[in-house]
Amino acid sequence: MITTETYDIQDMSTKQLVDLRAWQTERLEAVTQELKARVQAEYEHDKNIVSLAKKAGVTRRTVYAWIK
């Protein structure tokens, strides 16, 4: 389940913005690593780079980099 929250960044202090950015970066890295692992696993069953790229929402070049 994905939840979205709206932040009023105009009202945030610099420190709050730094903390928010760090948290979002950590989450993005975690999600990217999970997506990469799934693409790698699916590549073992379906060698079609184009379909994997479309399914993952990344470029073919990214898929090639992830499966190396």
N, CA, C and O of each residue as an XYZ file, in Angstrom:
272
protein
N       0.845     -1.177      0.000
C       0.000      0.000      0.000
C       0.888      1.237      0.000
O       1.837      1.338      0.778
N       0.573      2.154     -0.864
C       1.335      3.397     -0.949
C       0.498      4.514     -0.354
O      -0.660      4.709     -0.723
N       1.097      5.236      0.565
C       0.416      6.398      1.114
C       1.157      7.637      0.652
O       2.383      7.644      0.537
N       0.411      8.657      0.396
C       1.029      9.916     -0.007
C       0.630     10.981      0.978
O      -0.523     11.076      1.398
N       1.590     11.763      1.330
C       1.340     12.887      2.210
C       1.815     14.139      1.501
O       2.789     14.114      0.748
N       1.126     15.214      1.746
C       1.509     16.475      1.149
C       2.224     17.304      2.195
O       1.755     17.458      3.322
N       3.350     17.827      1.805
C       4.132     18.675      2.695
C       4.075     20.099      2.173
O       4.253     20.341      0.979
N       3.828     21.033      3.068
C       3.870     22.437      2.677
C       5.313     22.903      2.865
O       5.689     23.415      3.919
N       6.095     22.713      1.827
C       7.526     22.993      1.947
C       7.819     24.478      2.117
O       8.906     24.862      2.551
N       6.857     25.293      1.779
C       7.043     26.740      1.958
C       7.144     27.116      3.432
O       7.790     28.102      3.787
N       6.505     26.326      4.283
C       6.492     26.611      5.721
C       7.578     25.866      6.500
O       7.663     25.993      7.721
N       8.405     25.093      5.799
C       9.433     24.299      6.478
C      10.724     25.090      6.649
O      11.079     25.945      5.837
N      11.396     24.771      7.722
C      12.718     25.367      7.943
C      13.731     24.658      7.047
O      13.442     23.599      6.489
N      14.886     25.232      6.917
C      15.944     24.611      6.127
C      16.279     23.233      6.678
O      16.453     22.284      5.914
N      16.371     23.116      7.992
C      16.671     21.832      8.632
C      15.596     20.806      8.309
O      15.910     19.652      8.018
N      14.341     21.208      8.357
C      13.253     20.282      8.039
C      13.335     19.825      6.582
O      13.101     18.656      6.273
N      13.666     20.752      5.702
C      13.806     20.396      4.291
C      14.959     19.417      4.079
O      14.840     18.471      3.300
N      16.066     19.644      4.770
C      17.211     18.742      4.679
C      16.818     17.347      5.160
O      17.135     16.349      4.514
N      16.131     17.284      6.290
C      15.702     16.002      6.835
C      14.718     15.291      5.899
O      14.821     14.083      5.690
N      13.787     16.027      5.351
C      12.813     15.460      4.429
C      13.508     14.920      3.184
O      13.204     13.821      2.721
N      14.418     15.681      2.661
C      15.158     15.246      1.465
C      15.962     13.985      1.754
O      15.989     13.072      0.928
N      16.613     13.917      2.904
C      17.394     12.733      3.271
C      16.484     11.509      3.387
O      16.829     10.432      2.902
N      15.337     11.670      4.021
C      14.393     10.565      4.176
C      13.898     10.085      2.814
O      13.832      8.883      2.557
N      13.550     11.036      1.943
C      13.052     10.663      0.624
C      14.138      9.976     -0.203
O      13.846      9.043     -0.950
N      15.359     10.418     -0.079
C      16.473      9.799     -0.797
C      16.675      8.364     -0.331
O      16.891      7.471     -1.151
N      16.607      8.135      0.974
C      16.738      6.776      1.512
C      15.629      5.867      0.987
O      15.885      4.727      0.600
N      14.416      6.366      0.977
C      13.280      5.579      0.476
C      13.458      5.277     -1.009
O      13.225      4.150     -1.448
N      13.867      6.276     -1.780
C      14.065      6.078     -3.209
C      15.124      5.010     -3.460
O      14.951      4.159     -4.332
N      16.206      5.049     -2.712
C      17.264      4.050     -2.869
C      16.762      2.657     -2.524
O      17.091      1.692     -3.214
N      15.978      2.542     -1.475
C      15.440      1.242     -1.072
C      14.486      0.690     -2.131
O      14.551     -0.489     -2.478
N      13.615      1.537     -2.636
C      12.661      1.110     -3.658
C      13.395      0.742     -4.945
O      13.051     -0.245     -5.596
N      14.394      1.522     -5.310
C      15.171      1.243     -6.515
C      15.888     -0.096     -6.401
O      15.908     -0.865     -7.362
N      16.473     -0.386     -5.252
C      17.162     -1.663     -5.064
C      16.187     -2.838     -5.173
O      16.523     -3.872     -5.751
N      14.992     -2.682     -4.622
C      13.983     -3.739     -4.723
C      13.544     -3.923     -6.176
O      13.415     -5.053     -6.648
N      13.318     -2.830     -6.876
C      12.934     -2.898     -8.287
C      14.035     -3.563     -9.104
O      13.754     -4.402     -9.960
N      15.261     -3.201     -8.847
C      16.407     -3.792     -9.548
C      16.447     -5.304     -9.316
O      16.650     -6.065    -10.262
N      16.258     -5.739     -8.089
C      16.269     -7.165     -7.771
C      15.150     -7.901     -8.501
O      15.351     -9.012     -8.992
N      13.993     -7.293     -8.572
C      12.870     -7.940     -9.259
C      13.103     -8.021    -10.760
O      12.777     -9.027    -11.390
N      13.667     -6.964    -11.333
C      13.982     -6.988    -12.766
C      15.009     -8.087    -13.039
O      14.880     -8.829    -14.013
N      16.020     -8.192    -12.192
C      17.028     -9.235    -12.360
C      16.392    -10.623    -12.288
O      16.711    -11.493    -13.098
N      15.502    -10.832    -11.333
C      14.831    -12.128    -11.189
C      13.941    -12.431    -12.393
O      13.926    -13.555    -12.894
N      13.208    -11.430    -12.850
C      12.323    -11.637    -13.996
C      13.112    -11.860    -15.275
O      12.648    -12.554    -16.179
N      14.293    -11.278    -15.356
C      15.140    -11.467    -16.533
C      15.510    -12.945    -16.694
O      15.642    -13.432    -17.817
N      15.676    -13.648    -15.590
C      16.017    -15.067    -15.640
C      14.901    -15.879    -16.310
O      15.167    -16.915    -16.920
N      13.658    -15.410    -16.195
C      12.518    -16.117    -16.779
C      12.095    -15.542    -18.124
O      11.601    -16.268    -18.986
N      12.284    -14.258    -18.300
C      11.854    -13.587    -19.532
C      12.989    -12.681    -19.985
O      13.207    -11.619    -19.401
N      13.692    -13.078    -20.990
C      14.875    -12.348    -21.449
C      14.527    -11.131    -22.324
O      15.417    -10.523    -22.918
N      13.247    -10.780    -22.402
C      12.827     -9.668    -23.252
C      13.089     -8.331    -22.545
O      12.329     -7.920    -21.668
N      14.167     -7.670    -22.940
C      14.585     -6.419    -22.313
C      13.534     -5.330    -22.485
O      13.264     -4.574    -21.552
N      12.944     -5.247    -23.660
C      11.953     -4.204    -23.932
C      10.757     -4.330    -22.996
O      10.306     -3.338    -22.423
N      10.244     -5.546    -22.842
C       9.072     -5.710    -21.975
C       9.430     -5.465    -20.507
O       8.632     -4.900    -19.759
N      10.626     -5.890    -20.095
C      11.051     -5.630    -18.717
C      11.188     -4.138    -18.458
O      10.786     -3.649    -17.402
N      11.752     -3.416    -19.415
C      11.929     -1.970    -19.260
C      10.578     -1.276    -19.150
O      10.392     -0.409    -18.296
N       9.634     -1.652    -20.011
C       8.303     -1.051    -19.954
C       7.614     -1.353    -18.632
O       7.017     -0.472    -18.013
N       7.702     -2.600    -18.209
C       7.050     -3.012    -16.970
C       7.624     -2.269    -15.764
O       6.886     -1.884    -14.857
N       8.942     -2.069    -15.759
C       9.614     -1.413    -14.632
C       9.595      0.106    -14.736
O       9.901      0.796    -13.763
N       9.242      0.635    -15.902
C       9.215      2.083    -16.064
C      10.597      2.704    -16.152
O      10.815      3.839    -15.731
N      11.531      1.932    -16.712
C      12.899      2.416    -16.886
C      13.310      2.202    -18.333
O      12.581      1.589    -19.113
N      14.481      2.710    -18.682
C      14.968      2.545    -20.045
C      15.591      1.166    -20.231
O      15.937      0.483    -19.266
N      15.725      0.775    -21.496
C      16.409     -0.485    -21.796
C      17.845     -0.433    -21.301
O      18.374     -1.434    -20.818
N      18.473      0.721    -21.416
C      19.844      0.879    -20.951
C      19.943      0.584    -19.442
O      20.899     -0.042    -18.985
N      18.954      1.039    -18.691
C      18.935      0.772    -17.248
C      18.808     -0.719    -16.984
O      19.511     -1.253    -16.126
N      17.928     -1.399    -17.703
C      17.775     -2.840    -17.525
C      19.091     -3.547    -17.821
O      19.517     -4.416    -17.060
N      19.732     -3.178    -18.918
C      21.020     -3.795    -19.238
C      22.027     -3.579    -18.120
O      22.772     -4.498    -17.778
N      22.062     -2.395    -17.551
C      22.997     -2.101    -16.449
C      22.658     -2.941    -15.221
O      23.559     -3.407    -14.524
N      21.384     -3.137    -14.954
C      20.965     -3.881    -13.775
C      21.223     -5.378    -13.904
O      21.465     -6.042    -12.896
N      21.178     -5.924    -15.113
C      21.343     -7.381    -15.257
C      22.793     -7.800    -15.427
O      23.081     -8.995    -15.474
N      23.693     -6.867    -15.520
C      25.120     -7.207    -15.664
C      25.693     -7.672    -14.368
O      26.877     -8.000    -14.299
